[in-house]
Amino acid sequence: MKRAEQRGAKAGTRQRAKAAADIDLASWLKREKPPTASELAKARRRAGPSRWQHLAQGDTLIREDEPGNRCYVLCRGSAEVLVKAHGHARRKIATLRAGSLVGERALLTDGGRDATVRALEDCELLIFSRPELLAAMRSDRDVAMRVLDLMNLRSRPRRAPNIEVYERTDAKGERFFILRDPARGRYFRLSPAGLFLWQRLDGSRTLADLTADYEDAFKILAPEIVAEEVESLARAGFAEVAALRPDVQAIVAEPVPLLRRIEGVLDWEITWSGVDPLLTRLYARGLSSLFTWPAQAAIAGIALIGLFLFGMSLGRVGEAIANLKRPGLLLSLLPCFALTLLIHELGHALTAKAFDREIQRVGVGWHWFVPIVFVDTSDMWLAGRWPRVAVNGAGIFANAVLGGLAAIAAWLSAGTLLSQALWLLAVMNYALALLNLNPWLEHDGYFLLMDLLDRPDLHRNALAWIRRDFIAALRSGKGLRGHWVDLCFGLGAVAYVALMAALAILLGLYVVYPLLAKVLPNAVAISLAGLLAAVLAVLAAGGVLGPFFLPSTAERSRLRNMQLGAWTAQP
């Protein structure tokens, strides 16, 4: 008897496996149209009764808040999607037509069913388990991304809790808003239209609802704008969406481009929070006097006098650099470099305190080829444009002052080892100030330019416009009106990359090659020098022009959403 039961169980398992093999979920999910009557009849013959579920009008397929371990493809009929409203009432949010995937969210995320689905007429559905859905997603990346995007379009995002909202005005007098998460010390800038969407993220509206609300308010149908804004809010942590399970994340994870892999290795940081009380005490107990007008005038005078003396003493500076082989001078480089970085960041921090803003964190790290020290002054987003300009320029100004002090002291102590160490300190500060003024590296100069022009995310937006809209702008009658800043920034970026590539070649030919030629055969030395020059040139191009070649996550999502077509649930 037991053997017969075991044979029967094995036969049932084989039958279900055969039915699963006969019905390819991936092919069903890639369909653009509902199955025809003949296709449906063929599917019924190939799959056994266990693969099908039949609903009469009014029957409930899935219930909100219940766990789920299967999804469905609606092959015939239509169904309504209902969510809880006030009390025991339910609100209809969508109608599902033949060809729709149903119930995928509970299989992809940690949550249960987020809606009730009820038949509007007699329905016929194909049943698929979670392993079958994941197998279909693994077998075809296009299917995986379409399922993920479909789930996102049907999701009902919710505002993150305890978010503060601040209204501000830009240089043109137009309003914008800053979201602040005090727990994480994070900020997000929104237009009035963006705030309109964020305020409606109450957990009851789908992207279709938000798109309809957006159209009513602004008289424009823009589902891609709505999807991009909501995704950006979720990615920044200001909107809550269901988290994917780890095995699903592994399936839909996008390949990391080589440039971003290199950046991940060459760009890292370690941070510490809780430093604001210490900086507040330092500022209140004497350092605030440095920010009076007489003190600032005196400090600026020191910087100018020091710069003048530095320019008049370039011979002494060259002598100090030439004597770097002396043990005493070589040992002085590390403390000089540390002091240069410390004063630079302290300038940012104390200037932020002068405007009564918080310092969220401090940190150290590595950025491409140099170590970095930084303070997080993102609380300045709540200040006006000119205070932000002052904070962004404070580090450069602090280095100019320290360089001036070092130059004055070196000039007064001429002829000593201390004098040469001070000249080196001045060189470091002026070099760091010049490096930070470069607007094509995302350092102080870039943020200064961004705030002076009042153009948030200037780097990415300018290069994205050139990649996406430049040719179309030339062909249209509007030309470059309103985009001269984008064009100039983009052309400057190209010129900067060309300059860095030329410098990399010169470095390889006249510095690296002579050194390697002393210990390696000539052919090997010149090959290695050329390889190093090429790597440096590529890294420079990637760091500056990366946004031109790599569309943002929001852009990629927008393009996918525009291709979904009939997959979107119909309201």
Secondary structure, 3 states (H helix, E strand, C coil): CHHHHHHHHHHHHHHHHHHHHHCCHHHHHCCCCCCCHHHHHHHHHHCCHHHEEEECCCCEEECCCCCCCEEEEEEECCEEEEEECCCCCEEEEEEECCCCEECCHHHHECCCCCCEEEECCCEEEEEEEHHHHHHHHHHCHHHHHHHHHHHHHHCCCEECCCCEEEEEECCCCCEEEEEEECCCCEEEEECHHHHHHHHCCECCCCHHHHHHHHHHHHCCCCHHHHHHHHHHHHHCCCEECCCECHHHHHHHCCCCCHHHHHHHHHEEEEEEECCHHHHHHHHHCCHHHHHCHHHHHHHHHHHHHHHHHHHHCHHHHHHHHHHHHCHHHHHHHHHHHHHHHHHHHHHHHHHHHHCCCCCCEEEEEEECCEEEEEECCHHHHHCCHHHHHHHHHHHHHHHHHHHHHHHHHHHHCCCCHHHHHHHHHHHHHHHHHHHHHCCCCCCHHHHHHHHHHCCCCHHHHHHHHHHHHHHHHHHCCCCCCCCHHHHHHHHHHHHHHHHHHHHHHHHHHHHHHHHHHCCCCHHHHHHHHHHHHHHHHHHHHHHHHHHHHCCCHHHHHHHHHHCCHHHCCEC
